[in-house]
Amino acid sequence: MSSLNLNELIARAVNGDKAALNEVVTSIEKLVYNLAVKMLWNVEDAQDASQEILIRVVRNLGTFKFESSFNT
């Protein structure tokens, strides 16, 4: 998915589009999990951390300013 498409999805999600929000989360969940595994070295801890991170992403999506790549 290109960042232009991801930015469009984020904008739609912020405006209440639940399908767009689901696509945003789906597009980053593996990235988040893989990073958590690398940092925590434990699958169960990585699963818990990933869930918490994704919840924070959803809660704070409206503060994203589109000044950098969303994946960073």
N, C-alpha and C positions, 0 to 999 in steps of 0.2 A: 504494500500500500504506500503510495507516495505521500509525502508530508502535506501536499496541497489537499489531498483527499482526507487525510487525518485531521488537518486544521478545519476543514469543512464539517467533518463529523463532530469535532469538539464544539464548534459553534452551534450546530444543531442540537447537540446534547445539552449544552448550557441553556438553550431555549426550550428545553422540556421534551425533546424527542428521545423517548426511551429506547427505541431501536438503535439510534445513533450512539447512545451511551453504552449499550451492550456491545456494539462494534468497537468502540474505543477501548473498553475493558478487555475484550477478547483479543484485540490487536497487541496489547502490552502484557497480558498476563504471563506468557512464557518468558518474556524478557525479564520481568520482575522476579519470577520464580528462579530462573537460572542465576541471576545476580545474587539472590538470597542464598542459594545453595553454595555458591562460591565464597560468600562472606561468612556463612555460619557453619558450613561443613556438616550439616545435619538436616536430613530430609524433613523430619517433623517440624523442626524449628523454622526451616525455610518455608514450609507450607503455612505455618501460623503467621510468620512475618509477611509473606506475600498477601495473605488475606487482609492483614492490617494496612499494608501499604495501598492496596487497591481500594479499600474503604476510604482512606485519606485522599486518594486521587479523585474519587467520585465526589466526596464532600467539598473539595477545594477546586474542582474543575473550573468553576466560574472565575477564579482569580488568575487563570492562565492568560498571559498578555501577548502571546504569539510573537515574542521577540527572539525566541530561540526555538530549537527543535523540541518538540514535546517529549521525545524519548530521552532527552538529557535530564 
